[in-house]
Each structure stands twice: as C-alpha cells, then as structure tokens.
C-alpha cells in the first residue's frame, strides 16, 4: 500500500490574499506495476516555464508520468521497497506504467533491472530509511537527510535495508546528458 502523503498547496483568493487552496492527502498515488511495493505519489506537476501560479486546478491529477514534459516539473514522493534475492522486478511493466520514454537498455540491466537515465535534473532528499544509488561505476549508500542531485545520469535505486525507503524528488526538464 502506498504511504499517504499530506500536502498543502497555496494560492490566492478573489481578493488577492494568500490562502491554502488544497489541504489533503495527495490523491494521485499509485503502486507501480511490475515492481511490487514501489509507490509513487505525485504532489504537484507543471508543464511550462516560467510556471503559471494562477488558478486553483489540482495539477497533480493527470496520468502518471516518469519524466517531466518539455519545460515541465514534477514534485513527487517515492517509496522504494526492500529488495531480496527473490524480488522479481519487471522493468518493462514498471517503466510502461510510469509512461517513461527512458526505459532501461539491455546492457544497463545487467547491473540492475531498473538502471536508467532521464532527460531531467532531479533534486532528491531521503526522508526515511536507506537505500543504495547504483551508478555505472560505483554506488553510494544513502540515509535519511541525504540529498542527491541527479543530473541525467544512468542510475538505479536499490533498497537492501529490509525496510521501505521514502524519498522526495523534484524533477525538472533538462537537456539530455551524453
């Protein structure tokens, strides 16, 4: 079950005064097919730069998408489940469910089935738990409070801790890395 994420979205009333427009549990929360226990909650999404801060529409309510649109952003919370020797991840199903255009390549899947890159710059913070960030060369163990700047590099998230790892991520459209 995907963890409920409470969010507050601010805006302005008819008089132009700052208010809280949305105070709820983010409704666009999905367990991803093909990766048992992987949960993604979209907190907010934009499709333009500069961002239009007018209106009161809930911009998170759209089909799940792994990558931001051109000039877009995504703010999400991801729950990475623990992996064990028996964990079966179907990367085709998972990345298709996410609507990703950056599916793992066969040569990258040898290191981990979800090794992939994105056309974005991603700012991530580990909220709770721990996991490993696998790179083409090396890996780093990450713990609560650690911050990552993921610059369109090939990577995979692997949780060897035995407990879920919760992270917050902001993805911003970027020029593809080499």
C-alpha contacts under 8 A as a table, 3 or more apart, distances in Angstrom:
res1	aa1	res2	aa2	distance
1	X	31	X	7.00
1	X	37	X	7.06
1	X	39	X	7.55
2	X	29	X	6.68
2	X	30	X	6.65
2	X	31	X	6.14
2	X	37	X	7.67
2	X	38	X	7.75
2	X	39	X	5.06
2	X	40	X	7.33
2	X	41	X	7.91
2	X	79	X	7.36
3	X	39	X	7.52
3	X	79	X	7.56
4	X	25	X	5.98
4	X	26	X	7.19
4	X	29	X	7.86
5	X	25	X	5.24
5	X	26	X	5.76
5	X	41	X	7.34
5	X	77	X	7.73
6	X	23	X	7.37
6	X	24	X	5.61
6	X	25	X	4.20
6	X	26	X	6.08
7	X	22	X	7.43
7	X	23	X	5.88
7	X	24	X	5.73
7	X	25	X	5.99
7	X	26	X	6.17
7	X	43	X	7.03
8	X	20	X	6.56
8	X	21	X	7.51
8	X	22	X	5.46
8	X	23	X	4.70
8	X	24	X	6.91
9	X	20	X	5.82
9	X	21	X	5.64
9	X	22	X	4.91
9	X	23	X	6.72
10	X	18	X	7.00
10	X	19	X	5.66
10	X	20	X	4.30
10	X	21	X	5.21
10	X	22	X	6.87
11	X	18	X	5.68
11	X	19	X	5.48
11	X	20	X	6.16
11	X	21	X	5.76
11	X	53	X	7.54
11	X	54	X	7.57
11	X	55	X	7.70
11	X	56	X	7.19
12	X	15	X	7.55
12	X	16	X	5.18
12	X	17	X	5.14
12	X	18	X	4.53
12	X	19	X	5.45
12	X	20	X	7.93
12	X	21	X	7.67
13	X	16	X	5.23
13	X	17	X	5.48
13	X	18	X	6.63
13	X	19	X	6.52
14	X	17	X	7.49
20	X	23	X	6.93
21	X	56	X	6.86
24	X	27	X	7.96
26	X	29	X	6.85
26	X	41	X	6.86
26	X	42	X	6.96
26	X	43	X	5.87
27	X	41	X	7.73
27	X	42	X	7.99
27	X	61	X	7.63
28	X	41	X	5.72
28	X	42	X	5.55
28	X	43	X	7.60
28	X	60	X	6.62
28	X	61	X	6.10
28	X	62	X	7.81
28	X	64	X	7.90
29	X	39	X	7.06
29	X	40	X	5.69
29	X	41	X	4.11
29	X	42	X	6.43
30	X	39	X	5.62
30	X	40	X	5.43
30	X	41	X	6.38
31	X	36	X	7.57
31	X	37	X	6.47
31	X	38	X	5.61
31	X	39	X	4.38
31	X	40	X	6.46
32	X	35	X	5.93
32	X	36	X	7.11
32	X	37	X	7.51
32	X	38	X	5.61
32	X	39	X	6.02
32	X	40	X	7.20
32	X	94	X	5.91
32	X	97	X	6.52
32	X	98	X	7.40
33	X	36	X	6.93
33	X	93	X	5.96
33	X	94	X	5.21
33	X	97	X	6.24
34	X	88	X	7.98
34	X	89	X	5.64
34	X	90	X	4.56
34	X	91	X	6.50
34	X	92	X	7.54
34	X	93	X	4.88
34	X	94	X	4.68
35	X	38	X	5.69
35	X	88	X	7.27
35	X	89	X	4.88
35	X	90	X	6.29
35	X	91	X	7.49
35	X	94	X	5.99
36	X	81	X	7.61
36	X	88	X	7.86
36	X	89	X	7.26
37	X	79	X	7.73
37	X	80	X	7.18
37	X	81	X	5.29
38	X	78	X	7.39
38	X	79	X	5.68
38	X	80	X	5.28
38	X	81	X	5.70
39	X	78	X	5.69
39	X	79	X	4.94
39	X	80	X	6.97
40	X	76	X	6.85
40	X	77	X	5.93
40	X	78	X	4.64
40	X	79	X	6.48
41	X	76	X	5.44
41	X	77	X	5.19
41	X	78	X	6.42
42	X	45	X	7.36
42	X	60	X	5.74
42	X	64	X	7.76
42	X	74	X	7.30
42	X	75	X	6.24
42	X	76	X	4.46
42	X	77	X	6.67
43	X	60	X	5.90
43	X	74	X	7.78
43	X	75	X	5.42
43	X	76	X	5.14
43	X	77	X	7.22
44	X	58	X	7.72
44	X	59	X	5.85
44	X	60	X	4.58
44	X	74	X	6.08
44	X	75	X	5.18
44	X	76	X	7.06
45	X	59	X	5.49
45	X	60	X	5.28
45	X	72	X	7.39
45	X	73	X	5.66
45	X	74	X	4.56
45	X	75	X	6.23
46	X	51	X	6.72
46	X	59	X	6.85
46	X	72	X	5.13
46	X	73	X	5.13
46	X	74	X	6.60
47	X	51	X	7.60
47	X	68	X	7.63
47	X	69	X	5.93
47	X	70	X	6.95
47	X	71	X	6.03
47	X	72	X	4.01
47	X	73	X	6.55
48	X	51	X	5.42
48	X	52	X	7.33
48	X	70	X	7.51
48	X	71	X	5.03
48	X	72	X	5.22
49	X	52	X	7.79
49	X	71	X	5.39
49	X	72	X	6.75
58	X	61	X	6.04
59	X	62	X	7.17
64	X	97	X	7.54
64	X	98	X	5.58
64	X	99	X	6.77
65	X	68	X	7.23
65	X	98	X	4.85
65	X	99	X	4.88
65	X	100	X	6.39
66	X	95	X	7.52
66	X	98	X	4.93
66	X	99	X	5.91
66	X	100	X	5.06
67	X	74	X	7.87
67	X	99	X	7.92
67	X	100	X	6.24
67	X	101	X	7.59
67	X	118	X	6.80
67	X	119	X	7.24
67	X	120	X	7.30
67	X	171	X	7.45
67	X	173	X	7.81
68	X	71	X	7.67
68	X	72	X	5.16
68	X	73	X	5.28
68	X	74	X	5.96
68	X	120	X	7.29
68	X	171	X	6.56
68	X	172	X	6.38
68	X	173	X	5.62
69	X	72	X	4.77
69	X	73	X	7.19
69	X	173	X	6.67
70	X	173	X	5.91
71	X	172	X	7.51
71	X	173	X	5.46
71	X	174	X	7.84
72	X	172	X	6.14
72	X	173	X	5.57
73	X	170	X	6.98
73	X	171	X	5.42
73	X	172	X	4.51
73	X	173	X	6.31
74	X	169	X	7.83
74	X	170	X	5.57
74	X	171	X	5.06
74	X	172	X	6.72
75	X	168	X	7.53
75	X	169	X	5.80
75	X	170	X	4.50
75	X	171	X	6.53
76	X	168	X	5.92
76	X	169	X	5.36
76	X	170	X	6.51
77	X	166	X	7.06
77	X	167	X	5.68
77	X	168	X	4.43
77	X	169	X	6.12
78	X	166	X	5.80
78	X	167	X	5.37
78	X	168	X	6.38
78	X	169	X	7.57
79	X	164	X	6.38
79	X	165	X	5.64
79	X	166	X	4.58
79	X	167	X	6.55
80	X	157	X	7.63
80	X	158	X	7.72
80	X	159	X	6.59
80	X	164	X	5.66
80	X	165	X	5.08
80	X	166	X	6.39
81	X	159	X	6.38
81	X	163	X	6.91
81	X	164	X	4.62
81	X	165	X	6.51
82	X	158	X	7.64
82	X	159	X	4.72
82	X	160	X	5.67
82	X	161	X	6.18
82	X	162	X	5.05
82	X	163	X	5.66
82	X	164	X	5.68
82	X	165	X	7.74
83	X	86	X	7.82
83	X	87	X	5.65
83	X	158	X	6.96
83	X	159	X	5.64
83	X	160	X	5.67
83	X	162	X	7.35
84	X	87	X	5.26
84	X	160	X	7.06
89	X	94	X	7.91
89	X	113	X	6.96
90	X	93	X	5.48
90	X	94	X	6.20
90	X	113	X	7.58
91	X	94	X	4.98
91	X	95	X	5.86
91	X	103	X	7.70
91	X	104	X	7.22
91	X	113	X	6.04
91	X	114	X	5.79
92	X	95	X	5.48
92	X	96	X	5.89
92	X	103	X	7.26
93	X	96	X	5.16
93	X	97	X	6.01
94	X	97	X	5.19
94	X	98	X	6.36
95	X	98	X	4.96
95	X	99	X	6.22
95	X	100	X	5.35
95	X	102	X	7.95
95	X	103	X	5.99
96	X	99	X	4.93
96	X	100	X	6.02
97	X	100	X	7.78
100	X	103	X	6.24
102	X	116	X	6.62
102	X	117	X	6.29
102	X	118	X	5.98
103	X	116	X	6.25
103	X	117	X	7.96
104	X	108	X	6.45
104	X	109	X	6.32
104	X	113	X	7.20
104	X	114	X	6.00
104	X	115	X	5.59
104	X	116	X	4.72
104	X	117	X	7.74
105	X	108	X	5.31
105	X	109	X	6.28
105	X	115	X	7.80
105	X	116	X	7.24
106	X	109	X	5.19
106	X	110	X	7.05
107	X	110	X	5.89
108	X	111	X	5.98
108	X	112	X	7.04
108	X	113	X	7.60
108	X	115	X	5.72
108	X	116	X	7.29
109	X	112	X	4.86
109	X	113	X	4.31
109	X	114	X	6.43
109	X	115	X	5.79
110	X	113	X	6.81
111	X	115	X	7.15
111	X	136	X	8.00
112	X	115	X	5.48
112	X	156	X	6.84
114	X	156	X	5.65
114	X	157	X	7.68
115	X	134	X	7.89
115	X	154	X	6.32
115	X	155	X	5.10
115	X	156	X	4.49
115	X	157	X	8.00
116	X	153	X	7.87
116	X	154	X	5.00
116	X	155	X	5.50
116	X	156	X	6.52
117	X	152	X	5.60
117	X	153	X	5.31
117	X	154	X	4.35
117	X	155	X	6.27
118	X	121	X	7.98
118	X	152	X	5.05
118	X	153	X	7.14
118	X	154	X	7.78
118	X	176	X	7.40
119	X	152	X	5.61
119	X	173	X	6.31
119	X	174	X	5.52
119	X	175	X	6.11
119	X	176	X	4.70
119	X	177	X	7.15
120	X	151	X	6.76
120	X	152	X	5.53
120	X	171	X	6.06
120	X	172	X	5.22
120	X	173	X	4.44
120	X	174	X	4.38
120	X	175	X	7.01
120	X	176	X	7.15
121	X	149	X	7.11
121	X	150	X	5.73
121	X	151	X	4.69
121	X	152	X	5.86
121	X	171	X	5.85
121	X	172	X	5.33
121	X	173	X	6.57
121	X	174	X	5.97
122	X	148	X	7.78
122	X	149	X	5.78
122	X	150	X	4.92
122	X	151	X	6.51
122	X	152	X	7.77
122	X	169	X	6.54
122	X	170	X	5.52
122	X	171	X	4.36
122	X	172	X	6.26
123	X	147	X	7.36
123	X	148	X	5.88
123	X	149	X	4.89
123	X	150	X	6.45
123	X	169	X	5.58
123	X	170	X	5.16
123	X	171	X	6.55
124	X	147	X	5.60
124	X	148	X	5.04
124	X	149	X	6.54
124	X	150	X	7.79
124	X	167	X	6.66
124	X	168	X	5.54
124	X	169	X	4.32
124	X	170	X	6.46
125	X	144	X	7.67
125	X	145	X	6.27
125	X	146	X	5.80
125	X	147	X	4.52
125	X	148	X	6.44
125	X	167	X	5.55
125	X	168	X	5.33
125	X	169	X	6.62
126	X	129	X	7.41
126	X	130	X	7.46
126	X	142	X	7.31
126	X	143	X	6.24
126	X	144	X	4.73
126	X	145	X	5.38
126	X	146	X	5.53
126	X	147	X	6.57
126	X	165	X	7.46
126	X	166	X	6.16
126	X	167	X	4.34
126	X	168	X	6.55
127	X	144	X	5.08
127	X	145	X	6.11
127	X	165	X	7.63
127	X	166	X	5.37
127	X	167	X	5.08
127	X	168	X	6.80
128	X	143	X	7.17
128	X	144	X	4.72
128	X	145	X	7.71
128	X	165	X	5.66
128	X	166	X	5.18
128	X	167	X	7.04
129	X	143	X	6.15
129	X	144	X	5.87
129	X	161	X	7.69
129	X	163	X	6.64
129	X	164	X	6.19
129	X	165	X	4.31
129	X	166	X	6.43
130	X	141	X	7.19
130	X	142	X	5.42
130	X	143	X	4.43
130	X	144	X	6.46
130	X	159	X	6.78
130	X	161	X	6.41
130	X	164	X	7.80
130	X	165	X	5.42
131	X	141	X	5.86
131	X	142	X	5.36
131	X	143	X	6.85
131	X	157	X	6.83
131	X	158	X	5.63
131	X	159	X	4.26
131	X	160	X	6.31
131	X	161	X	6.71
131	X	165	X	6.49
132	X	139	X	6.51
132	X	140	X	5.48
132	X	141	X	4.38
132	X	142	X	5.75
132	X	157	X	5.89
132	X	158	X	5.07
132	X	159	X	6.10
132	X	160	X	7.49
133	X	139	X	5.47
133	X	140	X	5.28
133	X	141	X	6.46
133	X	142	X	7.13
133	X	155	X	6.70
133	X	156	X	5.88
133	X	157	X	5.03
133	X	158	X	6.50
134	X	137	X	7.83
134	X	138	X	6.39
134	X	139	X	4.39
134	X	140	X	6.73
134	X	155	X	5.41
134	X	156	X	5.08
134	X	157	X	6.34
134	X	158	X	7.25
135	X	138	X	5.45
135	X	139	X	5.55
135	X	153	X	7.89
135	X	154	X	6.23
135	X	155	X	4.81
135	X	156	X	6.89
136	X	154	X	6.50
136	X	155	X	6.94
142	X	146	X	6.11
143	X	146	X	5.64
150	X	153	X	6.52
151	X	177	X	7.53
152	X	174	X	7.98
152	X	176	X	6.57
152	X	177	X	5.55
153	X	177	X	6.90
159	X	162	X	7.39
159	X	163	X	7.91
159	X	164	X	7.44
159	X	165	X	7.04
161	X	164	X	7.72
